[in-house]
């Protein structure tokens, strides 16, 4: 299938963590391969790197949550990376996955990609039907009456605190198990600026507001207007709102970060674009 033939895209998300889902990261890089199979040319220049937390103090905190896992009533996974790392930690230090996981544990995923990652490990997770966000999770009926329950949130360092705050306000004991950190990288700033100035790009793909902020921070002043004139593909309304705030004029919202959803939105736009 080559219905995206000739499309030139800039992809800025981090490269997948190796050694968690396939040593070569092929499964984690499904989106890039999907774009290639459809005929698009993808210039993958990450503006962020994702690093597992490995300091002695961080490792001790993670181990404490992992070894206490059976005492939680619910486990929430904020991202695909959080799901991969958490399952890897559980299998390495606690139990076989999924055979040894607690029978009555209730699992949640913030979005389709995270839920798919958990399912690859044999774990069925509940997720929002439409709003793939903290707000979407908080609206789920099963998370309304949680007084006295113990909940662990697997996540990255920093990020939004809304979910933990609201669940705590509903009477649950909530612990955050931070597994990784995100760092801005300017390693590819030169290539990104050259690509934008060449006028060869058709589209930019940003999977989060943080990635978009990093991109804007490393683009030269003289390229800023050119960047904002480019169509932008995002996975959610929250990221779309951030894109509008920063001046992007044409925004495509896929509705989820699942590769099939992202490419489907791209196909619809490209077919109507008139090549």
C-alpha positions in Angstrom: 0.0 0.0 0.0 1.5 3.4 -1.0 -1.3 5.9 -0.4 1.2 8.2 1.4 3.7 8.1 -1.5 5.7 11.3 -1.7 4.8 12.5 1.8 7.7 14.0 3.7 7.2 14.0 7.5 9.2 15.1 10.5 8.9 12.8 13.5 10.2 14.2 16.8 9.3 11.6 19.5 12.0 9.7 21.4 13.4 6.5 19.9 12.1 3.4 21.7 13.9 2.0 24.7 15.8 -1.1 23.6 15.8 -4.4 25.4 12.2 -4.1 26.6 10.1 -5.1 23.6 12.5 -6.8 21.2 16.3 -6.1 21.3 16.1 -4.1 18.0 13.0 -2.1 19.1 11.0 -3.2 16.0 7.7 -3.7 17.9 8.1 -0.3 19.6 8.9 1.4 16.2 5.7 0.1 14.5 4.5 3.6 13.6 7.7 4.5 11.6 7.5 1.2 9.8 3.8 1.7 9.1 4.5 5.1 7.6 7.3 3.6 5.4 5.1 0.8 4.2 2.5 3.4 3.1 5.1 5.2 1.0 5.9 8.1 3.3 9.4 9.4 4.0 10.0 9.9 7.7 12.8 12.1 9.0 13.0 10.8 12.6 14.9 13.5 14.7 14.1 13.1 18.4 13.9 16.2 20.5 13.7 14.2 23.7 15.4 11.1 25.1 13.8 8.7 27.6 16.0 7.2 30.2 15.1 4.5 32.8 15.8 5.7 36.4 18.9 3.9 37.6 20.3 5.8 40.6 20.5 3.7 43.8 17.8 5.8 45.5 15.4 5.6 42.5 16.0 1.8 42.2 15.2 1.3 45.9 12.0 3.2 45.6 10.9 1.2 42.5 11.8 -2.1 44.2 9.7 -1.1 47.2 6.6 -0.6 45.0 7.2 -3.7 43.0 7.7 -5.9 46.0 4.5 -4.4 47.5 2.6 -4.9 44.3 0.3 -7.6 45.6 -1.0 -5.3 48.3 -2.4 -2.8 45.8 -6.0 -2.9 44.6 -5.5 -1.0 41.4 -2.6 -0.3 39.1 -2.6 2.6 36.6 -0.1 2.9 33.7 0.4 6.4 32.4 2.3 5.6 29.2 3.6 2.8 27.0 7.0 3.2 28.4 5.7 3.0 31.9 3.8 -0.3 31.0 6.9 -1.8 29.5 9.2 -0.9 32.3 6.7 -1.9 35.0 6.1 -5.3 33.6 9.8 -5.8 33.1 10.4 -4.9 36.8 7.6 -7.2 38.0 9.0 -10.1 36.1 12.6 -9.5 37.2 12.0 -8.9 40.9 8.6 -10.2 41.8 6.5 -12.6 39.8 6.0 -14.2 36.4 3.9 -12.1 34.1 1.0 -12.6 33.7 0.7 -15.9 35.5 1.9 -14.7 38.9 0.1 -11.4 39.0 -2.6 -10.8 41.7 -5.9 -12.3 40.7 -8.1 -9.4 42.0 -5.9 -6.5 40.7 -7.7 -4.0 38.4 -5.5 -2.6 35.7 -5.9 0.8 33.9 -4.2 2.3 30.8 -4.3 5.9 29.8 -4.7 5.1 26.1 -4.8 2.5 23.4 -1.1 2.2 22.9 -0.5 1.6 26.6 -3.4 -0.9 26.8 -2.0 -2.7 23.7 1.5 -2.9 25.4 -0.1 -4.4 28.5 -2.1 -6.9 26.5 1.2 -8.0 24.8 2.3 -9.0 28.3 -1.1 -10.8 28.8 -2.6 -8.1 31.0 -6.1 -6.8 30.3 -6.5 -3.1 31.2 -9.5 -0.8 31.3 -9.1 2.5 29.5 -11.3 5.5 28.6 -13.5 5.1 25.6 -12.6 8.5 24.1 -10.7 10.9 26.2 -7.3 9.2 26.5 -6.0 11.3 29.3 -6.0 11.6 33.1 -9.4 13.3 32.8 -10.7 10.3 30.8 -9.5 7.9 33.5 -11.0 9.9 36.3 -14.4 9.7 34.5 -14.4 5.9 34.5 -17.3 4.5 36.7 -14.9 2.0 38.3 -12.7 4.8 39.7 -15.5 6.7 41.5 -16.0 4.7 44.7 -12.4 3.9 45.9 -12.5 5.0 49.5 -9.8 3.0 51.5 -8.3 1.4 48.4 -4.6 1.4 47.6 -3.5 2.5 44.1 -0.1 2.6 42.4 0.5 4.8 39.4 3.4 3.7 37.1 4.7 6.8 35.4 7.7 9.0 34.5 9.4 11.5 36.7 7.5 14.8 36.9 4.5 15.2 34.7 0.9 15.9 35.6 -0.2 15.4 39.2 -4.0 15.6 38.5 -4.6 11.9 38.6 -2.9 11.2 41.9 -4.5 14.3 43.5 -8.1 13.5 42.4 -7.9 9.8 43.4 -6.5 10.8 46.8 -9.4 13.2 47.2 -11.8 10.4 46.5 -10.4 8.5 49.6 -7.7 6.2 48.0 -4.1 5.9 49.1 -2.1 6.7 46.0 1.6 6.0 45.3 3.5 7.1 42.3 6.1 4.6 41.0 8.4 6.7 38.8 10.3 4.5 36.3 11.9 6.9 33.8 12.8 10.4 33.1 12.5 12.6 29.9 15.3 14.9 28.9 15.4 17.4 26.1 18.1 16.8 23.5 19.4 19.2 20.9 21.4 16.5 19.1 19.4 16.9 15.9 18.8 20.6 16.0 20.9 21.2 13.0 19.2 18.6 10.9 15.7 19.9 12.0 16.5 23.5 11.1 18.0 22.5 7.7 14.9 20.4 7.0 12.5 23.2 7.8 14.4 25.7 5.8 14.6 23.4 2.8 10.8 23.7 2.3 10.7 19.9 1.6 8.6 19.0 4.6 4.8 18.3 4.2 4.0 17.6 7.9 5.3 17.5 11.5 4.2 14.7 13.9 4.2 15.5 17.6 3.0 12.9 20.1 2.9 15.2 23.1 2.8 18.8 24.2 6.2 18.4 25.8 7.7 17.3 22.5 6.2 20.2 20.7 7.6 22.6 23.3 11.1 21.1 22.8 10.8 21.4 19.1 9.9 25.0 19.3 12.8 25.7 21.7 15.4 24.4 19.3 14.1 25.9 16.0 15.9 29.1 15.0 14.0 32.3 15.1 14.1 32.7 11.3 12.5 29.2 10.9 9.7 29.6 13.5 7.2 31.0 11.0 7.9 28.3 8.5 7.5 25.6 11.2 4.1 27.0 12.3 2.8 27.0 8.7 3.4 23.3 8.4 0.4 20.9 9.1 0.8 19.2 12.5 -0.4 15.6 13.4 -1.2 15.0 17.1 -2.8 12.1 19.0 -5.2 14.0 21.3 -7.3 17.1 21.8 -5.0 18.2 24.7 -2.0 18.2 22.4 -4.0 19.9 19.7 -4.9 22.7 22.2 -1.3 23.2 23.0 -0.5 23.4 19.3 -3.1 26.1 18.8 -1.7 28.1 21.7 1.7 28.0 20.1 0.5 29.3 16.8 0.1 26.2 14.5 -2.6 26.8 12.0 -3.4 23.4 10.6 -3.8 20.6 13.1 -4.8 17.0 12.5 -6.0 15.2 15.6 -5.9 11.4 15.4 -7.8 10.7 18.6 -5.2 8.3 19.9 -1.4 7.5 19.6 -2.1 4.0 18.2 -0.2 3.8 14.9 -3.3 2.7 13.0 -5.2 5.7 14.3 -2.4 8.1 13.5 -1.9 6.8 10.0 -5.6 6.7 9.3 -5.9 10.4 10.2 -2.9 11.1 8.0 -4.4 9.2 5.0 -7.7 11.1 5.2 -5.8 14.4 5.2 -3.4 13.4 2.4 -6.1 12.0 0.1 -8.0 15.3 0.4 -4.9 17.5 0.1 -4.5 16.9 -3.7 -1.1 15.7 -4.5 
